[in-house]
Amino acid sequence: MAALTIRLPNSVHQKIKELAERDQISVNQFIASAAAEKMASVLTLDYLKAEAAKGRRSDFEHYMGQAPDVPAQDGDERV
């Protein structure tokens, strides 16, 4: 495991301490969890962008053409 020194404004550090205490975890655990959540968010966005880039308009139009042309069900109308 690696050690990392970060500088935080006192107000941010204090709020992290309070939130960590509320969750009954250490400040280190809180920050590690927050970093992991942010990393997962960024990696998910990267993945979705990469998948979207593989899409082809012709495939989209083909599958949209397979959908039946029926009126929207109650509650699904456009507003």
N, C-alpha and C positions, 0 to 999 in steps of 0.2 A: 504494500500500500504506500502511496506517495503522500508526502506532507506538502501543504500549500499555504503560504501566508497571503492573506488578502487584507486590504484596507477598506473599512466600511465607515460611513458616517455614524456617529454615536447613536443617532436616533434609529437607524436601521439595525444596528447591533442590538440595541435595547429591545426592539420589537421582535427580533429573531429569538432572543433569550426568552421573552414572554411566551411566544408561540411554541417554542420547544418545551418549555415547562408545562404548558397547557396540554401538550401531546405526550408528556412524560418521556421525552427523548433528549439526548444531548444536543447542544448547538451544532456539533460536528455532524451528527446524524441528520439534523434538520437541513443543514446546508448541502450535504451530500445528496439528500433526497430531492431538494430543490434543483440542484444541478442536473441530476438524472432526469427529472421531469422535463426540464428545458431541453436537454439533449434529445430526449424521445420526441418532443414536439418538432424540433428542427429536422431530425432525421425522417420523421413521418412526412413532413412537408416536402423534403427532398425526394422521397420515394414517390409521393403522389405526382409531383412535377415530372419526374422521369417516366412514370407510367402514362401520364397525359400526353407526353411528347411522342409516345409510340402510337397514339390513336390516329386513325385515318378517317377523314370526312366521309369517304365512300362507305366505310363500314357502318358509321353512325347512320347515314341515310338509309342504308339497306335495312338495318334493324328497326329504325323508326317506321319504315314502310311496312313492316310486319305487324305493327300495332293496329288494332281495329279502330276505325273512325266512328266512335260512338260519343254521345253527349257525356259530359262529366257527371259523376254520381253526386247526390246531395252532399254538400260540404266540400266538394272538390272544385267548385266553380272558381273561375278567375274573378278577381275584384278589381 
